[in-house]
Amino acid sequence: MSRSIGDWFFWNYGLIWHPEIFEYEFSEMDKFLVIGSDGLWDALSNEECAKIVLENYLNKSLKKAAD
């Protein structure tokens, strides 16, 4: 829950209050970046999500990929 970031009081209730931060250097081979919350990642694996986005990226249907 993004609204709990910095809210250290609620860690007793299972909320993680410090965000995970990753650094990645993009290359010319990278075509897209998917940013999602639990609603996405609870429903799709990384591979499933990448397949959906890549297929629509190649078909130039970026709105469909987002939907």
BELMO-V209796 format. One record per backbone hydrogen bond with DSSP energy under -0.5 kcal/mol. NH is the residue of the N-H (numbers start at 0). CO is the residue of the C=O. If there is no record, write none. Layout:
((NH CO) (NH CO))
This chain:
((3 0) (4 1) (5 16) (6 3) (7 5) (9 6) (10 7) (11 8) (12 9) (13 10) (14 9) (16 14) (18 16) (20 18) (25 23) (29 26) (34 32) (35 33) (39 36) (40 36) (41 37) (42 39) (43 39) (48 44) (49 45) (50 46) (51 47) (52 48) (53 49) (54 50) (55 51) (56 52) (57 53) (58 54) (59 56) (60 55) (64 60) (65 61) (66 62))
